[in-house]
């Protein structure tokens, strides 16, 4: 299950939630004010590689994975 980042349009709170791949809008509410008027934000992601040569190539090109 991925972690999605949201911003609440009512109180401007930014928060993250672990949700299914296709969360329903009614299932997402702000933990601060409980509003369902939230917007999904674009967020960064990380990936791990299985071999050392893959990660050294990723670091050389400026893309750091999480698999060091």
PDB file of N, CA, C and O in Angstrom:
ATOM      1  N   UNK A   1       0.845  -1.180   0.000  1.00  0.00           N
ATOM      2  CA  UNK A   1       0.000   0.000   0.000  1.00  0.00           C
ATOM      3  C   UNK A   1       0.891   1.244   0.000  1.00  0.00           C
ATOM      4  O   UNK A   1       1.807   1.350   0.815  1.00  0.00           O
ATOM      5  N   UNK A   2       0.628   2.175  -0.903  1.00  0.00           N
ATOM      6  CA  UNK A   2       1.449   3.393  -0.994  1.00  0.00           C
ATOM      7  C   UNK A   2       1.065   4.438   0.050  1.00  0.00           C
ATOM      8  O   UNK A   2      -0.024   4.408   0.624  1.00  0.00           O
ATOM      9  N   UNK A   3       1.984   5.346   0.269  1.00  0.00           N
ATOM     10  CA  UNK A   3       1.734   6.491   1.137  1.00  0.00           C
ATOM     11  C   UNK A   3       1.434   7.690   0.233  1.00  0.00           C
ATOM     12  O   UNK A   3       2.244   8.056  -0.618  1.00  0.00           O
ATOM     13  N   UNK A   4       0.269   8.289   0.429  1.00  0.00           N
ATOM     14  CA  UNK A   4      -0.126   9.463  -0.342  1.00  0.00           C
ATOM     15  C   UNK A   4      -0.003  10.698   0.528  1.00  0.00           C
ATOM     16  O   UNK A   4      -0.258  10.645   1.731  1.00  0.00           O
ATOM     17  N   UNK A   5       0.389  11.815  -0.082  1.00  0.00           N
ATOM     18  CA  UNK A   5       0.480  13.090   0.614  1.00  0.00           C
ATOM     19  C   UNK A   5      -0.681  13.978   0.176  1.00  0.00           C
ATOM     20  O   UNK A   5      -1.018  14.048  -1.006  1.00  0.00           O
ATOM     21  N   UNK A   6      -1.280  14.650   1.145  1.00  0.00           N
ATOM     22  CA  UNK A   6      -2.449  15.501   0.887  1.00  0.00           C
ATOM     23  C   UNK A   6      -2.255  16.857   1.539  1.00  0.00           C
ATOM     24  O   UNK A   6      -1.423  17.037   2.429  1.00  0.00           O
ATOM     25  N   UNK A   7      -3.058  17.811   1.063  1.00  0.00           N
ATOM     26  CA  UNK A   7      -3.194  19.103   1.727  1.00  0.00           C
ATOM     27  C   UNK A   7      -4.683  19.351   1.923  1.00  0.00           C
ATOM     28  O   UNK A   7      -5.488  19.136   1.017  1.00  0.00           O
ATOM     29  N   UNK A   8      -5.033  19.805   3.116  1.00  0.00           N
ATOM     30  CA  UNK A   8      -6.427  20.110   3.433  1.00  0.00           C
ATOM     31  C   UNK A   8      -6.741  21.499   2.909  1.00  0.00           C
ATOM     32  O   UNK A   8      -6.025  22.457   3.200  1.00  0.00           O
ATOM     33  N   UNK A   9      -7.802  21.607   2.143  1.00  0.00           N
ATOM     34  CA  UNK A   9      -8.196  22.881   1.561  1.00  0.00           C
ATOM     35  C   UNK A   9      -8.899  23.776   2.583  1.00  0.00           C
ATOM     36  O   UNK A   9      -9.059  24.975   2.352  1.00  0.00           O
ATOM     37  N   UNK A  10      -9.316  23.201   3.705  1.00  0.00           N
ATOM     38  CA  UNK A  10     -10.003  23.975   4.736  1.00  0.00           C
ATOM     39  C   UNK A  10      -9.020  24.608   5.724  1.00  0.00           C
ATOM     40  O   UNK A  10      -9.112  25.801   6.015  1.00  0.00           O
ATOM     41  N   UNK A  11      -8.067  23.798   6.247  1.00  0.00           N
ATOM     42  CA  UNK A  11      -7.164  24.320   7.280  1.00  0.00           C
ATOM     43  C   UNK A  11      -5.702  24.387   6.828  1.00  0.00           C
ATOM     44  O   UNK A  11      -4.836  24.784   7.608  1.00  0.00           O
ATOM     45  N   UNK A  12      -5.418  24.004   5.579  1.00  0.00           N
ATOM     46  CA  UNK A  12      -4.078  24.074   4.989  1.00  0.00           C
ATOM     47  C   UNK A  12      -3.076  23.104   5.627  1.00  0.00           C
ATOM     48  O   UNK A  12      -1.866  23.293   5.506  1.00  0.00           O
ATOM     49  N   UNK A  13      -3.574  22.077   6.299  1.00  0.00           N
ATOM     50  CA  UNK A  13      -2.722  21.071   6.932  1.00  0.00           C
ATOM     51  C   UNK A  13      -2.195  20.104   5.873  1.00  0.00           C
ATOM     52  O   UNK A  13      -2.956  19.610   5.040  1.00  0.00           O
ATOM     53  N   UNK A  14      -0.877  19.836   5.911  1.00  0.00           N
ATOM     54  CA  UNK A  14      -0.284  18.837   5.016  1.00  0.00           C
ATOM     55  C   UNK A  14      -0.107  17.557   5.810  1.00  0.00           C
ATOM     56  O   UNK A  14       0.389  17.582   6.936  1.00  0.00           O
ATOM     57  N   UNK A  15      -0.518  16.414   5.215  1.00  0.00           N
ATOM     58  CA  UNK A  15      -0.432  15.146   5.923  1.00  0.00           C
ATOM     59  C   UNK A  15      -0.246  14.004   4.945  1.00  0.00           C
ATOM     60  O   UNK A  15      -0.496  14.150   3.749  1.00  0.00           O
ATOM     61  N   UNK A  16       0.198  12.856   5.466  1.00  0.00           N
ATOM     62  CA  UNK A  16       0.432  11.653   4.669  1.00  0.00           C
ATOM     63  C   UNK A  16      -0.433  10.527   5.205  1.00  0.00           C
ATOM     64  O   UNK A  16      -0.656  10.421   6.411  1.00  0.00           O
ATOM     65  N   UNK A  17      -0.923   9.679   4.293  1.00  0.00           N
ATOM     66  CA  UNK A  17      -1.736   8.537   4.679  1.00  0.00           C
ATOM     67  C   UNK A  17      -1.314   7.294   3.911  1.00  0.00           C
ATOM     68  O   UNK A  17      -1.028   7.362   2.716  1.00  0.00           O
ATOM     69  N   UNK A  18      -1.277   6.169   4.594  1.00  0.00           N
ATOM     70  CA  UNK A  18      -1.052   4.877   3.969  1.00  0.00           C
ATOM     71  C   UNK A  18      -2.417   4.382   3.518  1.00  0.00           C
ATOM     72  O   UNK A  18      -3.287   4.111   4.345  1.00  0.00           O
ATOM     73  N   UNK A  19      -2.608   4.261   2.190  1.00  0.00           N
ATOM     74  CA  UNK A  19      -3.918   3.908   1.642  1.00  0.00           C
ATOM     75  C   UNK A  19      -3.779   2.890   0.525  1.00  0.00           C
ATOM     76  O   UNK A  19      -2.679   2.603   0.054  1.00  0.00           O
ATOM     77  N   UNK A  20      -4.925   2.347   0.107  1.00  0.00           N
ATOM     78  CA  UNK A  20      -4.938   1.421  -1.021  1.00  0.00           C
ATOM     79  C   UNK A  20      -4.550   2.161  -2.299  1.00  0.00           C
ATOM     80  O   UNK A  20      -4.445   3.387  -2.298  1.00  0.00           O
ATOM     81  N   UNK A  21      -4.337   1.423  -3.389  1.00  0.00           N
ATOM     82  CA  UNK A  21      -3.913   2.039  -4.650  1.00  0.00           C
ATOM     83  C   UNK A  21      -4.924   3.020  -5.213  1.00  0.00           C
ATOM     84  O   UNK A  21      -4.536   3.976  -5.884  1.00  0.00           O
ATOM     85  N   UNK A  22      -6.193   2.816  -4.963  1.00  0.00           N
ATOM     86  CA  UNK A  22      -7.229   3.716  -5.476  1.00  0.00           C
ATOM     87  C   UNK A  22      -8.145   4.166  -4.342  1.00  0.00           C
ATOM     88  O   UNK A  22      -9.282   3.705  -4.244  1.00  0.00           O
ATOM     89  N   UNK A  23      -7.657   5.068  -3.481  1.00  0.00           N
ATOM     90  CA  UNK A  23      -8.507   5.491  -2.359  1.00  0.00           C
ATOM     91  C   UNK A  23      -9.705   6.299  -2.841  1.00  0.00           C
ATOM     92  O   UNK A  23      -9.598   7.093  -3.776  1.00  0.00           O
ATOM     93  N   UNK A  24     -10.832   6.089  -2.200  1.00  0.00           N
ATOM     94  CA  UNK A  24     -12.039   6.864  -2.493  1.00  0.00           C
ATOM     95  C   UNK A  24     -11.907   8.234  -1.824  1.00  0.00           C
ATOM     96  O   UNK A  24     -11.417   8.319  -0.698  1.00  0.00           O
ATOM     97  N   UNK A  25     -12.333   9.302  -2.493  1.00  0.00           N
ATOM     98  CA  UNK A  25     -12.248  10.639  -1.886  1.00  0.00           C
ATOM     99  C   UNK A  25     -12.944  10.722  -0.519  1.00  0.00           C
ATOM    100  O   UNK A  25     -12.479  11.438   0.367  1.00  0.00           O
ATOM    101  N   UNK A  26     -14.043  10.003  -0.348  1.00  0.00           N
ATOM    102  CA  UNK A  26     -14.767  10.038   0.926  1.00  0.00           C
ATOM    103  C   UNK A  26     -13.998   9.342   2.046  1.00  0.00           C
ATOM    104  O   UNK A  26     -14.305   9.545   3.221  1.00  0.00           O
ATOM    105  N   UNK A  27     -12.998   8.522   1.698  1.00  0.00           N
ATOM    106  CA  UNK A  27     -12.199   7.805   2.692  1.00  0.00           C
ATOM    107  C   UNK A  27     -11.016   8.631   3.195  1.00  0.00           C
ATOM    108  O   UNK A  27     -10.291   8.191   4.088  1.00  0.00           O
ATOM    109  N   UNK A  28     -10.814   9.817   2.632  1.00  0.00           N
ATOM    110  CA  UNK A  28      -9.660  10.634   2.984  1.00  0.00           C
ATOM    111  C   UNK A  28     -10.128  11.893   3.694  1.00  0.00           C
ATOM    112  O   UNK A  28     -10.811  12.734   3.110  1.00  0.00           O
ATOM    113  N   UNK A  29      -9.749  12.013   4.972  1.00  0.00           N
ATOM    114  CA  UNK A  29     -10.098  13.224   5.702  1.00  0.00           C
ATOM    115  C   UNK A  29      -8.885  13.750   6.458  1.00  0.00           C
ATOM    116  O   UNK A  29      -7.985  12.997   6.832  1.00  0.00           O
ATOM    117  N   UNK A  30      -8.885  15.022   6.665  1.00  0.00           N
ATOM    118  CA  UNK A  30      -7.801  15.702   7.369  1.00  0.00           C
ATOM    119  C   UNK A  30      -7.786  15.260   8.836  1.00  0.00           C
ATOM    120  O   UNK A  30      -8.818  15.316   9.504  1.00  0.00           O
ATOM    121  N   UNK A  31      -6.628  14.822   9.344  1.00  0.00           N
ATOM    122  CA  UNK A  31      -6.565  14.408  10.744  1.00  0.00           C
ATOM    123  C   UNK A  31      -6.686  15.576  11.726  1.00  0.00           C
ATOM    124  O   UNK A  31      -6.948  15.369  12.911  1.00  0.00           O
ATOM    125  N   UNK A  32      -6.497  16.795  11.235  1.00  0.00           N
ATOM    126  CA  UNK A  32      -6.551  17.974  12.108  1.00  0.00           C
ATOM    127  C   UNK A  32      -7.980  18.502  12.266  1.00  0.00           C
ATOM    128  O   UNK A  32      -8.445  18.717  13.385  1.00  0.00           O
ATOM    129  N   UNK A  33      -8.677  18.710  11.135  1.00  0.00           N
ATOM    130  CA  UNK A  33     -10.014  19.315  11.204  1.00  0.00           C
ATOM    131  C   UNK A  33     -11.131  18.373  10.737  1.00  0.00           C
ATOM    132  O   UNK A  33     -12.310  18.720  10.809  1.00  0.00           O
ATOM    133  N   UNK A  34     -10.755  17.186  10.260  1.00  0.00           N
ATOM    134  CA  UNK A  34     -11.684  16.140   9.804  1.00  0.00           C
ATOM    135  C   UNK A  34     -12.452  16.497   8.539  1.00  0.00           C
ATOM    136  O   UNK A  34     -13.459  15.858   8.232  1.00  0.00           O
ATOM    137  N   UNK A  35     -12.001  17.498   7.807  1.00  0.00           N
ATOM    138  CA  UNK A  35     -12.626  17.859   6.538  1.00  0.00           C
ATOM    139  C   UNK A  35     -12.260  16.821   5.472  1.00  0.00           C
ATOM    140  O   UNK A  35     -11.159  16.270   5.487  1.00  0.00           O
ATOM    141  N   UNK A  36     -13.178  16.562   4.560  1.00  0.00           N
ATOM    142  CA  UNK A  36     -12.884  15.689   3.425  1.00  0.00           C
ATOM    143  C   UNK A  36     -12.535  16.497   2.180  1.00  0.00           C
ATOM    144  O   UNK A  36     -12.376  15.936   1.096  1.00  0.00           O
ATOM    145  N   UNK A  37     -12.416  17.809   2.334  1.00  0.00           N
ATOM    146  CA  UNK A  37     -12.024  18.692   1.240  1.00  0.00           C
ATOM    147  C   UNK A  37     -10.497  18.741   1.181  1.00  0.00           C
ATOM    148  O   UNK A  37      -9.872  19.721   1.586  1.00  0.00           O
ATOM    149  N   UNK A  38      -9.914  17.646   0.662  1.00  0.00           N
ATOM    150  CA  UNK A  38      -8.458  17.520   0.599  1.00  0.00           C
ATOM    151  C   UNK A  38      -8.027  17.316  -0.844  1.00  0.00           C
ATOM    152  O   UNK A  38      -8.800  16.851  -1.681  1.00  0.00           O
ATOM    153  N   UNK A  39      -6.765  17.677  -1.122  1.00  0.00           N
ATOM    154  CA  UNK A  39      -6.221  17.535  -2.469  1.00  0.00           C
ATOM    155  C   UNK A  39      -4.938  16.722  -2.389  1.00  0.00           C
ATOM    156  O   UNK A  39      -4.077  16.987  -1.551  1.00  0.00           O
ATOM    157  N   UNK A  40      -4.815  15.726  -3.268  1.00  0.00           N
ATOM    158  CA  UNK A  40      -3.613  14.905  -3.307  1.00  0.00           C
ATOM    159  C   UNK A  40      -2.467  15.724  -3.884  1.00  0.00           C
ATOM    160  O   UNK A  40      -2.625  16.407  -4.897  1.00  0.00           O
ATOM    161  N   UNK A  41      -1.304  15.649  -3.225  1.00  0.00           N
ATOM    162  CA  UNK A  41      -0.129  16.383  -3.666  1.00  0.00           C
ATOM    163  C   UNK A  41       0.794  15.467  -4.459  1.00  0.00           C
ATOM    164  O   UNK A  41       0.774  14.249  -4.284  1.00  0.00           O
ATOM    165  N   UNK A  42       1.595  16.055  -5.321  1.00  0.00           N
ATOM    166  CA  UNK A  42       2.628  15.305  -6.028  1.00  0.00           C
ATOM    167  C   UNK A  42       3.779  15.123  -5.047  1.00  0.00           C
ATOM    168  O   UNK A  42       4.217  16.084  -4.414  1.00  0.00           O
ATOM    169  N   UNK A  43       4.266  13.899  -4.922  1.00  0.00           N
ATOM    170  CA  UNK A  43       5.331  13.660  -3.956  1.00  0.00           C
ATOM    171  C   UNK A  43       6.468  12.870  -4.580  1.00  0.00           C
ATOM    172  O   UNK A  43       6.290  12.203  -5.599  1.00  0.00           O
ATOM    173  N   UNK A  44       7.625  12.950  -3.965  1.00  0.00           N
ATOM    174  CA  UNK A  44       8.807  12.213  -4.413  1.00  0.00           C
ATOM    175  C   UNK A  44       8.667  10.746  -4.024  1.00  0.00           C
ATOM    176  O   UNK A  44       7.881  10.398  -3.143  1.00  0.00           O
ATOM    177  N   UNK A  45       9.435   9.896  -4.688  1.00  0.00           N
ATOM    178  CA  UNK A  45       9.418   8.491  -4.323  1.00  0.00           C
ATOM    179  C   UNK A  45      10.839   7.964  -4.335  1.00  0.00           C
ATOM    180  O   UNK A  45      11.749   8.596  -4.871  1.00  0.00           O
ATOM    181  N   UNK A  46      11.012   6.803  -3.738  1.00  0.00           N
ATOM    182  CA  UNK A  46      12.317   6.177  -3.655  1.00  0.00           C
ATOM    183  C   UNK A  46      12.180   4.728  -4.075  1.00  0.00           C
ATOM    184  O   UNK A  46      11.138   4.106  -3.869  1.00  0.00           O
ATOM    185  N   UNK A  47      13.243   4.193  -4.667  1.00  0.00           N
ATOM    186  CA  UNK A  47      13.219   2.785  -5.032  1.00  0.00           C
ATOM    187  C   UNK A  47      14.571   2.178  -4.699  1.00  0.00           C
ATOM    188  O   UNK A  47      15.587   2.872  -4.665  1.00  0.00           O
ATOM    189  N   UNK A  48      14.570   0.893  -4.460  1.00  0.00           N
ATOM    190  CA  UNK A  48      15.802   0.180  -4.136  1.00  0.00           C
ATOM    191  C   UNK A  48      16.195  -0.693  -5.307  1.00  0.00           C
ATOM    192  O   UNK A  48      15.340  -1.226  -6.014  1.00  0.00           O
ATOM    193  N   UNK A  49      17.506  -0.838  -5.510  1.00  0.00           N
ATOM    194  CA  UNK A  49      17.972  -1.717  -6.574  1.00  0.00           C
ATOM    195  C   UNK A  49      18.569  -2.968  -5.954  1.00  0.00           C
ATOM    196  O   UNK A  49      18.907  -2.992  -4.770  1.00  0.00           O
ATOM    197  N   UNK A  50      18.694  -4.000  -6.764  1.00  0.00           N
ATOM    198  CA  UNK A  50      19.175  -5.269  -6.259  1.00  0.00           C
ATOM    199  C   UNK A  50      20.672  -5.462  -6.340  1.00  0.00           C
ATOM    200  O   UNK A  50      21.197  -6.407  -5.750  1.00  0.00           O
ATOM    201  N   UNK A  51      21.388  -4.585  -7.061  1.00  0.00           N
ATOM    202  CA  UNK A  51      22.822  -4.800  -7.196  1.00  0.00           C
ATOM    203  C   UNK A  51      23.576  -3.499  -6.970  1.00  0.00           C
ATOM    204  O   UNK A  51      23.027  -2.411  -7.146  1.00  0.00           O
ATOM    205  N   UNK A  52      24.823  -3.620  -6.582  1.00  0.00           N
ATOM    206  CA  UNK A  52      25.663  -2.455  -6.308  1.00  0.00           C
ATOM    207  C   UNK A  52      25.905  -1.632  -7.574  1.00  0.00           C
ATOM    208  O   UNK A  52      25.931  -0.403  -7.512  1.00  0.00           O
ATOM    209  N   UNK A  53      26.083  -2.293  -8.724  1.00  0.00           N
ATOM    210  CA  UNK A  53      26.346  -1.559  -9.958  1.00  0.00           C
ATOM    211  C   UNK A  53      25.157  -0.686 -10.346  1.00  0.00           C
ATOM    212  O   UNK A  53      25.333   0.405 -10.890  1.00  0.00           O
ATOM    213  N   UNK A  54      23.932  -1.171 -10.064  1.00  0.00           N
ATOM    214  CA  UNK A  54      22.754  -0.367 -10.368  1.00  0.00           C
ATOM    215  C   UNK A  54      22.719   0.896  -9.523  1.00  0.00           C
ATOM    216  O   UNK A  54      22.395   1.969 -10.031  1.00  0.00           O
ATOM    217  N   UNK A  55      23.051   0.785  -8.233  1.00  0.00           N
ATOM    218  CA  UNK A  55      22.959   1.966  -7.384  1.00  0.00           C
ATOM    219  C   UNK A  55      24.066   2.959  -7.696  1.00  0.00           C
ATOM    220  O   UNK A  55      23.851   4.165  -7.570  1.00  0.00           O
ATOM    221  N   UNK A  56      25.264   2.485  -8.105  1.00  0.00           N
ATOM    222  CA  UNK A  56      26.330   3.434  -8.431  1.00  0.00           C
ATOM    223  C   UNK A  56      25.980   4.192  -9.702  1.00  0.00           C
ATOM    224  O   UNK A  56      26.310   5.372  -9.822  1.00  0.00           O
ATOM    225  N   UNK A  57      25.322   3.545 -10.649  1.00  0.00           N
ATOM    226  CA  UNK A  57      24.862   4.231 -11.851  1.00  0.00           C
ATOM    227  C   UNK A  57      23.800   5.268 -11.511  1.00  0.00           C
ATOM    228  O   UNK A  57      23.794   6.371 -12.058  1.00  0.00           O
ATOM    229  N   UNK A  58      22.903   4.898 -10.601  1.00  0.00           N
ATOM    230  CA  UNK A  58      21.832   5.825 -10.204  1.00  0.00           C
ATOM    231  C   UNK A  58      22.420   7.049  -9.520  1.00  0.00           C
ATOM    232  O   UNK A  58      21.968   8.165  -9.777  1.00  0.00           O
ATOM    233  N   UNK A  59      23.418   6.872  -8.653  1.00  0.00           N
ATOM    234  CA  UNK A  59      24.008   8.006  -7.966  1.00  0.00           C
ATOM    235  C   UNK A  59      24.785   8.885  -8.952  1.00  0.00           C
ATOM    236  O   UNK A  59      24.783  10.109  -8.819  1.00  0.00           O
ATOM    237  N   UNK A  60      25.439   8.282  -9.924  1.00  0.00           N
ATOM    238  CA  UNK A  60      26.223   9.052 -10.903  1.00  0.00           C
ATOM    239  C   UNK A  60      25.313   9.910 -11.766  1.00  0.00           C
ATOM    240  O   UNK A  60      25.711  10.994 -12.192  1.00  0.00           O
ATOM    241  N   UNK A  61      24.101   9.447 -12.029  1.00  0.00           N
ATOM    242  CA  UNK A  61      23.206  10.215 -12.873  1.00  0.00           C
ATOM    243  C   UNK A  61      22.349  11.194 -12.073  1.00  0.00           C
ATOM    244  O   UNK A  61      21.544  11.927 -12.647  1.00  0.00           O
ATOM    245  N   UNK A  62      22.520  11.208 -10.745  1.00  0.00           N
ATOM    246  CA  UNK A  62      21.781  12.152  -9.927  1.00  0.00           C
ATOM    247  C   UNK A  62      20.502  11.601  -9.349  1.00  0.00           C
ATOM    248  O   UNK A  62      19.773  12.332  -8.679  1.00  0.00           O
ATOM    249  N   UNK A  63      20.203  10.350  -9.580  1.00  0.00           N
ATOM    250  CA  UNK A  63      19.000   9.744  -9.037  1.00  0.00           C
ATOM    251  C   UNK A  63      19.399   8.792  -7.931  1.00  0.00           C
ATOM    252  O   UNK A  63      19.981   7.739  -8.190  1.00  0.00           O
ATOM    253  N   UNK A  64      19.095   9.153  -6.721  1.00  0.00           N
ATOM    254  CA  UNK A  64      19.430   8.304  -5.579  1.00  0.00           C
ATOM    255  C   UNK A  64      18.269   7.410  -5.233  1.00  0.00           C
ATOM    256  O   UNK A  64      17.156   7.893  -5.022  1.00  0.00           O
ATOM    257  N   UNK A  65      18.498   6.153  -5.171  1.00  0.00           N
ATOM    258  CA  UNK A  65      17.468   5.224  -4.725  1.00  0.00           C
ATOM    259  C   UNK A  65      17.536   5.073  -3.226  1.00  0.00           C
ATOM    260  O   UNK A  65      18.205   5.859  -2.555  1.00  0.00           O
ATOM    261  N   UNK A  66      16.879   4.113  -2.705  1.00  0.00           N
ATOM    262  CA  UNK A  66      16.934   3.885  -1.268  1.00  0.00           C
ATOM    263  C   UNK A  66      17.674   2.625  -0.930  1.00  0.00           C
ATOM    264  O   UNK A  66      17.673   2.197   0.224  1.00  0.00           O
ATOM    265  N   UNK A  67      18.323   2.005  -1.931  1.00  0.00           N
ATOM    266  CA  UNK A  67      18.875   0.673  -1.709  1.00  0.00           C
ATOM    267  C   UNK A  67      20.358   0.586  -1.542  1.00  0.00           C
ATOM    268  O   UNK A  67      20.880  -0.523  -1.429  1.00  0.00           O
ATOM    269  N   UNK A  68      21.071   1.680  -1.520  1.00  0.00           N
ATOM    270  CA  UNK A  68      22.455   1.817  -1.313  1.00  0.00           C
ATOM    271  C   UNK A  68      23.346   0.723  -1.457  1.00  0.00           C
ATOM    272  O   UNK A  68      24.552   0.881  -1.268  1.00  0.00           O
TER     273      UNK A  68
END
